Amino acid sequence: MQNVAIILTLLLLPYLALSLAGIPGILCGRIGVALVFVFTGLGHFVRTSAMAQMLPNGVPMRVPLVRASGVFELLAAGAILVPRASRLTGVLLCIFLLVILPSNIYAAFKRVDFGGHGAGPVYLLVRVPLQLFLIGWIWWFTVRR
């Protein structure tokens, strides 16, 4: 559950602090998204084996897939801050979060000891709303006009 707190802190704290400093809200929201995906992207390289366990055994090349998704998240963290790229990046991140949701569900049912999934299916009561909130946040600050 610690990852949930970190993700929410990385998303909300910069938004609140930077908004109070007079930075435009859209940029504040995007900075939070960037921080979240730097954190999660780096996790793909620091905890590669644990993240690979979140995927079913039948998924081929689980470790390279984890690393590739980490690269994607780090690139997206940078691209979300580029005005011309932020809309497309936001759409791609929303799709990405929907695509990886089944792996989080699988990991919770298998009680993978990583990121709270060891708590079992009850963790999904926190994880799924967090993922939906993150999708909504990304959509609000990058995709909508």
N, C-alpha and C positions, 0 to 999 in steps of 0.2 A: 504493500500500500504506500510505501515511501515514494515510489515513482509517481504515483498519482499526485501526491503533495508537491513534489518537485515540478511536475508539468504545470500544475495550476499556478504555482508561484512564479515560474518563468513566464507564464502567459499574462497573469494579472498584475503582478508587481510593477514591471516596466510600464505597462499601460497606465496605471494609476500615477506612478512617479513622473513619467514623461508628460502626461496630460497636465499635471499640476505645474510643470515647468513651461507650459505653453506650446509644446510640440503638438502638431495636428494629430487628431485622434486616429486617422487612418494609418499614419506612419507608426504611431505607438502600437496599434494592433498588429501591424506587420512585424515590428521588432520582436514582440512577444512570440509570434509564430516562428520567426527565425531562431530565437533562443531555444524554443522547444525542440525544433528539428536539429539543431546543433547537438543538444543533449541526447536526443534519441539516436541520431545518426552516429555519434561517437560510441554509443552503447553497442552498436553492431560490430565494432572492432574491439572493444574492451571485453565484452561478454558474448563473443561469437558462438561458442559452444552452447551456452545456455539458450541463446535465441534460436539456434538450430533445433533444439529440442522442442521448441514451440510448434514446429512443423511436423506433420505426420511422417512416419518412416517411409512411406511410398513416394514422397516428394523427392525427385532427383536433385542431386547437387545442393543439398541444404545449406552447407557452409558458404559456397560461392553466392548462393541466392541471398543469404543474410548480408554478406559483404556488399553485394550489388545494391541491395535496398538501402544500406548505410550510405553508400556513395550518392544514391538518389536523394536521400534526406539531407545530406550536407550540401549538395548542389542546390536543392530547393530552398534551403535556409538562406543561401546567398541570393538566389534569383527572386525570392519574394520581396526583397528590398529594392529591386530594380523596377522603377515604375512601368517601363514598357513590357517587362516580363511577368509582373506580379499577377495579372489576371489569369494568364495561361498556367502559371505555376500554382495558383490557388485552385484552379479546376483539377489539375493533375494531383495535387495533394488530397483534395476531397475524394477523388476516385481511389487513390492509393489507400487512404484510411478505410474506405469501404471494402477494398480488396483484401486487406490484411485482417479485417474483423474476424473472419472464420478461424484464422490461426490463433487469435486471442481466445476464442470460444473453445477451440480444441485444447489449447494449453490449460485452460481453467478446468476442463473436464478430466484431463490427464494429470492435473495437479503438478504441473511443471514448476519447479522451485525457482521462479524468476519473476520479478516485477509484480508480485502479488498473486500470480496464478496458482501458487501452492495452496492458497486458501480454498481452491476448488470453485465450483460453479457460483458460489455466493459472491465471489470477486466480480463476476459479470454485472452484478447490481451496481457496481461502481464503475467498472471499466467501460461498459457499453454507453452509459450516459456521458461519461467523459469523452469518449470518442465522438459521439454525436455533438456534444458541446464544441469540441475542437473543430469539427467539420463546419458547424454553424459559424464559429468565430472566423475561420478562414474564409468562408463564403462572404460574410459580412464585410470584412476588411480588404478583400481582394477581388471578388467576382462581381458582386452587385454594383450597380451603377447609381 
